[in-house]
Amino acid sequence: MRDFVAAHIGFTGRFNRAVRRLDREGGPAILAAQAHFHFGEQLVIPIATGHLTTRLRDNISDRGRLRWIGTHFLDGSDWSRIVEPLEKSSSHTEIVELIETRQDFRAGARYQAYARRIKDGATVKRNRIAIDTIEKLDNFFEYYLALIADIEKNGIVPHSDLGLRGQTGRRHRWTRTLWQDLAERDIGVAIDAEGRLVRHTNGKHRTAAAVALGIERIPVEIRLVHAGWLSRQAERLGLSPAAALLATLEEARTTGWPAP
């Protein structure tokens, strides 16, 4: 409730001031939930899948302290050490392997590595779920086979139209927590200091599937914006930072990213 109220009372002024401050001083500002409530579906744009080649790691060192970068919508920190290729993500590797092996997934290197750990008495943690039997491991891979099959048939659809519950059915619901289903949104991206899109938070497996399957366009949700880029964009357009962000996203819906 507090975030919802903050998203509608004095939000634009706080947002514009925060962009200018972060551009000078660095650090984070504006809770992501407040930006989501304020901007809503205006943050969702279609992009060419080829624009997503990197991802943001979950945590950043800021003024000597480690913090999760998903808390806020604006950030002015140096991201150079937390941007890495998509291929370094375990989720990405799992999906690529599944697309290559399909129903023969037990022959894949990732599956076999997990199976060896389980047989040695270890527990594999994936999606915040403990996988401690081969049956659970099989179900985990079968869940994502269902996701891949749906994406091959329908592409990546906006989450408002079809959530993962609809994409994969109920057969392997235990492979994801209820909270994950309720909190699932469109593929998340960040806009970095140079205006490039970087995968961020939601949609690791869907992004991997879209890339590996050659899906040309996908809907994404802007979840984080670098204050340095937005400050320069606002100055170039002659608009306030909030207005510049919305104008840029509206243009991107028409002409594609990067928007002029």
C-alpha positions as CSV (number, residue, x, y, z in Angstrom):
1,M,0.0,0.0,0.0
2,R,2.8,2.4,0.9
3,D,4.5,1.9,-2.5
4,F,1.2,2.3,-4.3
5,V,0.5,5.7,-2.6
6,A,4.1,6.8,-3.1
7,A,3.7,6.0,-6.8
8,H,0.9,8.5,-7.2
9,I,1.7,11.3,-4.8
10,G,4.7,13.5,-5.7
11,F,6.3,10.7,-7.6
12,T,7.3,12.6,-10.8
13,G,9.1,15.4,-8.8
14,R,11.0,12.8,-6.7
15,F,11.9,10.8,-9.8
16,N,13.3,13.8,-11.7
17,R,15.3,15.0,-8.7
18,A,16.7,11.5,-8.2
19,V,17.9,11.2,-11.7
20,R,19.9,14.4,-11.5
21,R,21.3,13.5,-8.1
22,L,22.3,9.9,-9.1
23,D,24.0,11.2,-12.2
24,R,26.3,13.3,-10.0
25,E,26.7,11.0,-7.0
26,G,25.9,7.5,-8.0
27,G,23.9,5.0,-6.0
28,P,20.3,3.8,-6.2
29,A,16.9,5.6,-5.8
30,I,13.2,5.1,-6.4
31,L,11.9,1.7,-5.4
32,A,11.2,-0.6,-8.3
33,A,7.7,-1.3,-7.0
34,Q,6.8,2.4,-7.0
35,A,8.0,2.8,-10.6
36,H,6.0,-0.2,-11.6
37,F,2.8,1.2,-10.0
38,H,3.4,4.6,-11.5
39,F,4.4,3.7,-15.1
40,G,2.6,0.4,-15.5
41,E,2.4,-1.1,-18.9
42,Q,4.2,1.9,-20.4
43,L,7.4,0.1,-19.4
44,V,6.7,-2.9,-21.7
45,I,8.1,-2.6,-25.2
46,P,8.8,-5.1,-28.0
47,I,12.5,-5.5,-29.0
48,A,14.6,-7.5,-31.4
49,T,15.9,-10.5,-29.4
50,G,19.4,-9.9,-30.8
51,H,19.7,-6.8,-28.6
52,L,19.9,-9.0,-25.5
53,T,23.4,-10.5,-25.3
54,T,24.3,-9.7,-21.7
55,R,22.8,-9.8,-18.2
56,L,23.3,-8.0,-14.9
57,R,24.5,-10.0,-12.0
58,D,22.3,-9.9,-8.9
59,N,24.5,-8.0,-6.6
60,I,26.7,-4.9,-6.9
61,S,29.4,-3.5,-4.6
62,D,28.4,0.1,-3.8
63,R,30.5,2.2,-1.5
64,G,32.1,-0.9,0.0
65,R,28.8,-2.6,0.6
66,L,27.2,-5.4,-1.4
67,R,23.5,-4.8,-2.4
68,W,21.0,-6.5,-4.6
69,I,20.5,-4.4,-7.7
70,G,16.8,-5.3,-8.1
71,T,15.5,-3.2,-5.3
72,H,15.4,0.2,-7.1
73,F,14.4,1.5,-10.5
74,L,17.1,4.1,-10.9
75,D,20.9,3.5,-10.4
76,G,23.9,5.7,-11.0
77,S,26.6,3.2,-10.1
78,D,29.4,1.7,-12.3
79,W,28.0,-1.5,-13.8
80,S,31.1,-2.6,-15.6
81,R,31.9,-5.4,-13.2
82,I,28.4,-6.8,-13.0
83,V,27.5,-7.0,-16.8
84,E,28.4,-10.4,-18.3
85,P,27.4,-12.6,-21.3
86,L,24.1,-14.4,-21.1
87,E,26.0,-17.7,-21.6
88,K,27.5,-17.4,-18.0
89,S,24.0,-17.9,-16.6
90,S,23.2,-21.5,-15.4
91,S,19.6,-20.9,-16.5
92,H,20.7,-20.0,-20.0
93,T,23.0,-23.1,-20.2
94,E,20.1,-25.4,-19.0
95,I,17.7,-24.1,-21.7
96,V,20.3,-24.3,-24.5
97,E,21.1,-27.9,-23.5
98,L,17.4,-28.8,-23.4
99,I,16.8,-27.4,-26.9
100,E,19.7,-29.5,-28.2
101,T,18.8,-32.7,-26.4
102,R,14.9,-32.5,-26.1
103,Q,13.5,-35.8,-24.8
104,D,17.0,-37.1,-24.5
105,F,17.8,-34.5,-21.9
106,R,19.3,-37.2,-19.6
107,A,22.3,-37.3,-22.0
108,G,23.1,-33.6,-21.5
109,A,26.1,-32.5,-19.6
110,R,24.2,-30.2,-17.2
111,Y,21.6,-32.9,-16.4
112,Q,24.3,-35.5,-15.8
113,A,26.3,-33.2,-13.5
114,Y,23.2,-32.6,-11.4
115,A,22.4,-36.3,-11.3
116,R,25.9,-37.1,-10.1
117,R,25.5,-34.6,-7.2
118,I,22.2,-36.1,-6.2
119,K,23.5,-39.7,-6.3
120,D,26.4,-38.5,-4.1
121,G,23.8,-37.3,-1.5
122,A,23.9,-33.6,-2.4
123,T,20.9,-31.4,-3.0
124,V,20.7,-29.3,-6.1
125,K,19.0,-25.9,-5.6
126,R,17.2,-24.5,-8.6
127,N,14.4,-21.9,-8.6
128,R,14.6,-21.8,-4.8
129,I,13.5,-25.4,-4.9
130,A,15.5,-28.3,-3.4
131,I,16.0,-31.2,-5.9
132,D,17.2,-34.2,-4.0
133,T,15.9,-37.1,-6.2
134,I,16.3,-38.1,-9.8
135,E,12.5,-38.1,-10.2
136,K,12.5,-34.4,-9.1
137,L,15.4,-33.7,-11.5
138,D,13.5,-35.2,-14.4
139,N,10.4,-33.2,-13.5
140,F,12.5,-30.0,-13.4
141,F,13.8,-30.6,-16.9
142,E,10.4,-31.7,-18.2
143,Y,8.9,-28.5,-16.9
144,Y,11.2,-26.4,-19.1
145,L,10.7,-28.7,-22.0
146,A,7.0,-27.7,-21.8
147,L,8.0,-24.0,-21.7
148,I,10.3,-24.5,-24.8
149,A,7.5,-26.2,-26.7
150,D,5.1,-23.4,-25.9
151,I,7.6,-20.7,-27.0
152,E,8.3,-22.6,-30.2
153,K,4.5,-22.6,-31.0
154,N,3.5,-19.2,-29.7
155,G,6.7,-17.1,-29.3
156,I,7.2,-15.0,-26.2
157,V,3.8,-13.4,-25.4
158,P,3.3,-10.5,-23.0
159,H,2.8,-11.8,-19.5
160,S,-0.5,-9.9,-19.2
161,D,-1.8,-12.2,-22.0
162,L,-0.4,-15.5,-20.9
163,G,1.5,-16.3,-17.7
164,L,3.8,-19.2,-17.1
165,R,1.0,-21.2,-15.5
166,G,-0.8,-21.1,-18.9
167,Q,2.4,-21.8,-20.8
168,T,3.4,-24.9,-19.0
169,G,0.3,-26.3,-17.4
170,R,0.0,-27.7,-13.9
171,R,1.8,-31.0,-14.2
172,H,5.1,-29.8,-12.7
173,R,3.9,-27.0,-10.5
174,W,6.3,-28.0,-7.6
175,T,9.3,-26.9,-9.8
176,R,8.4,-23.3,-9.0
177,T,7.2,-21.7,-5.8
178,L,3.7,-20.2,-5.7
179,W,5.4,-16.8,-5.0
180,Q,7.4,-17.1,-8.2
181,D,4.2,-17.7,-10.2
182,L,2.4,-14.7,-8.6
183,A,5.4,-12.4,-9.0
184,E,6.3,-13.5,-12.5
185,R,6.3,-10.6,-15.0
186,D,7.6,-9.9,-18.5
187,I,11.2,-10.5,-19.3
188,G,13.1,-7.8,-17.3
189,V,15.7,-5.6,-18.8
190,A,17.9,-2.7,-17.6
191,I,19.0,0.3,-19.7
192,D,22.7,0.8,-19.1
193,A,24.7,4.0,-19.1
194,E,25.2,3.8,-22.9
195,G,21.5,3.1,-23.6
196,R,22.0,-0.7,-24.2
197,L,19.5,-3.2,-23.0
198,V,20.7,-5.8,-20.5
199,R,18.7,-8.7,-19.1
200,H,17.7,-8.1,-15.5
201,T,15.7,-10.1,-12.9
202,N,12.7,-11.9,-14.5
203,G,12.8,-14.1,-17.6
204,K,16.1,-15.9,-17.5
205,H,14.7,-19.1,-19.0
206,R,12.4,-17.3,-21.5
207,T,15.3,-15.2,-22.7
208,A,17.5,-18.2,-23.2
209,A,14.7,-20.0,-25.1
210,A,14.0,-17.0,-27.4
211,V,17.7,-16.6,-28.2
212,A,18.4,-20.3,-28.8
213,L,15.2,-20.8,-30.8
214,G,15.8,-17.8,-33.0
215,I,12.7,-15.9,-31.9
216,E,13.1,-12.6,-33.6
217,R,11.1,-10.3,-31.3
218,I,10.1,-10.4,-27.6
219,P,8.2,-8.2,-25.2
220,V,10.4,-6.9,-22.3
221,E,9.7,-4.7,-19.2
222,I,12.1,-1.9,-18.3
223,R,13.0,-2.7,-14.7
224,L,16.1,-0.6,-14.1
225,V,17.4,2.6,-15.7
226,H,20.9,4.0,-15.4
227,A,20.6,7.6,-14.3
228,G,23.6,8.7,-16.5
229,W,21.8,7.6,-19.7
230,L,18.5,9.1,-18.7
231,S,20.0,12.4,-17.7
232,R,21.6,12.8,-21.1
233,Q,18.5,11.6,-22.9
234,A,16.4,14.2,-21.0
235,E,18.8,17.0,-21.9
236,R,18.9,15.9,-25.6
237,L,15.1,15.8,-25.8
238,G,14.6,19.0,-23.8
239,L,12.3,17.1,-21.4
240,S,12.2,16.2,-17.7
241,P,13.8,12.8,-17.0
242,A,10.4,11.1,-16.4
243,A,8.9,12.6,-19.6
244,A,12.1,11.7,-21.6
245,L,11.8,8.1,-20.4
246,L,8.2,7.8,-21.5
247,A,8.8,9.5,-24.8
248,T,11.8,7.2,-25.6
249,L,9.8,4.1,-24.8
250,E,6.8,5.3,-26.9
251,E,9.2,5.9,-29.8
252,A,10.8,2.5,-29.3
253,R,7.3,0.9,-29.6
254,T,7.1,2.4,-33.1
255,T,10.7,2.3,-34.4
256,G,12.4,-0.2,-32.2
257,W,15.3,0.0,-29.8
258,P,17.5,1.9,-29.6
259,A,15.1,4.7,-29.9
260,P,16.4,8.0,-31.3
